[in-house]
């Protein structure tokens, strides 16, 4: 009985020690994502389902303890348009207000036509709508907590957003979710943006995937970004 009691005590001590070690273990770090990343055209499929006027896409990432700061830049006059396989003569352009180098529309709003009508779910936007919803800057909480964000000056949409980030334990993948409340001519709507970053094994490339869903439309873009030299 004494041996059994001693074994039980040792087992409890081991469990307590393991729990303490686990509690003291540092959270997964997003340090591998820090730096500047630019569009790698050589390794990105820039065929028909890719914004034809996109010159470059760049993100600058900085980590501060549990916060990930992301600054994004879209270079090129990128209109929201249907995929080039539908109208190669550019007659399919829906809006020319999506350029990051142009002046935002009044109030930064998106027109109802841009977000689609009852038949828009059949339209392929070739990544242009996904690019439209690129935030100028965002701060994500790496603890998994959802935070509210007021859209900054320069963003192409108005309203507020709830953002959340989930970092993989291995530190090589991050999933972002952004839910926007957008004011349109047809009233307030909810727009969900899901984004995934996945590092290559050597840490020099980042697979970037973003999906945007509105009540009547869906669009996605997939790119490979290369880490710029320091």
N, C-alpha and C positions, 0 to 999 in steps of 0.2 A: 504493500500500500504506500509505503514511504517513497519507493522508487517511482511509483505512478504519480504521486503528488509532485515530486521533483521534476519529472518529465513534463507535467502539465504547466508548472511554473516556468520552466525553460521555454516551452512552446509559446506561452503568453508573452514572455520577454522578447522572443524573436519576432513575434507579430507586431509588438509595440515598436521595436526597433525598425522593422521594415516600413511601418506606417510613417514613422518619423523621417526616415530617409526619403520616402516618397513625397512627403509634405515639403521637405527642404529642397527637392530637386528643382532646378530652375526651369521655367516654362520654355517651350520650344522657341527658338530664335528665328527671326526673319532676316537675319544679317546677310544671308546669301543673296537676298533680293536687292540689297542696297546698291545704289549707283545709278548710272544712266543707261537706258536701253533704247535702241533704235531699230527701226524696221529692217529686217534682213530679207531683202527681196529674193536673193538667190535660193533661200530655203523656204520661202512662202509661196503658196499657190496663188498667183495673181491672175488667174484665168478669168472666165466670164463672170464668176460670182465674187468679184473683188472690185472695190471702188476705183474706177478708171482714172480719176483725177487726184488720187492720194499720192503725194510726193514723198512724205515721210511721216512716221508716227514715232513719237518719243515720250518716254516716261522717265521721270527722275524720282527715285525712291530713297527715303531716309527713315531710319528707325530710331526712336527715342523711348527706350524702356518698353512699355507696352503699347506704344502708338506707332503706326506706320503712316508716314506722310507721302502722298503720291501726287506729283504734279505732271499733268499730261499736256501734250502739244500735238495738234493735227496740222500738218503743212500741206497746203493745196486747197483749191476751191472745190470742196466735196459737196455736191448736191444730193438731196434725197431723191433717188430715182430707182426705177425698176431695173433689173439686171440687164446687161448689154445684149444678152441673147434674145431679148424681146424687141428691141428697137436700136439697131446699130447706128442709126442716123441721129441719135441724141434727142429724138422727138418725144422720148418717154420721160423727160425731166419733169419732176413734180414740184420741186421747190429749189430755188437757188439761194436760200438763206442759211445753208448749213456750213458755209465756209468759216473757218476759224480766223481768217484774216479779214473778214468783212464785219460791218457793223451789225450787231444783233437786231432782230426785229423789235418793235416797241414792246417794252415790258419783258422781252426775252421769251415771248410765248411761241408756241408751235401751233400752226393753223390746223383746223379740223381735217382739211384735206390731206395734210402731211401724215396724220396719224391713221388715215384710212377711212373707208366706208364699209358698208355691209359686205362688199366683195373683195376687200383688200387682203383677206387671209390667203388668197390664191396668188398674190403678187410676190415675186422674189425681189427684194430690194438690194441684193448683192452686197450687203454689209454697210451700205450708206446710212441707213437709219441707225444701225448700231454705232457708227462713228458719231452721229449727231448727238448721242447721249454721253459723250465723253466729258467728264467734269474737268474743269480747269485745275482744281486742287481738292483733295479730300484727305481727312485724317481718320484712319481706321483703328479701332480698339482691338488689339491682338488677344485680349482675354476672351473674346467671343461675345462681348456685351454689345447690344444694339444701341447706336447713338443717333441723335437727330442732327441734321445738318441743314443750314440755310445755304441755298445755292449762291455761289459767289458771282461778282460782276464779271461778265465775259461768258458765263454759261449760256447756252442757247435755249434753255428752258427755265421757266420760273417755278415758284412754289417751294415746297420743302421736301426733304428726303430723309428716310431712315436707312442707315447703312450698317452692315455687319460683315466681319471678316472671320474666317476660320482657317487657322494655320495647321497644316499637317504636323504630326509629332516629329517626323523626320526633318521638318523644316524645308522641304523641297517643293511644297505646293501650297497655294493659298486660294481659297474660294471666297469671293465677295458677293454680297447680295445688297442691292440698292432698290428701295421701293419709293418711288416718287409720287407725290400728289401734284398733278399738273392741271393748270387752269387753261381750258380751251374754250372756243366759242360755243361748244355744245355742253359746257359745264365741266366740273372737276372729274378727272379720270385718274386711275392708278396705273402706273407703269413700273414693271418689274425688270430689273437689269441683273443678270447673273454673269459673273466673270470668274474665270479660272486661270491662274498662272501656274505653270509647271516647269521646273528647271531641268535642263539636260544634266546628264551625269557629271560632265566636266564643269557645270556651272556657268558656261559661256553663252548659252542660248536659253530663251524663255519662250515656251509655247503659250500664246495669249488667245483665249477664247472668250467671246462676249455674246450673250443672247439677250435681246430686248423683246419684251412682250407687252403689247397694249391690249385694250379690250377687243380690238379688231385686226391687229396685225402682229407679225412676228418677224424678226430679222436676226441674223448672226454674222459674226466675222471671226475668222481664224487667222492669226499671224504668227510668225516667228520673229522674235526680237533678239538682237545680238547685244551683248554687253559692250559698251563703249570703253575705250582705254581711259584710265584715270588721268 
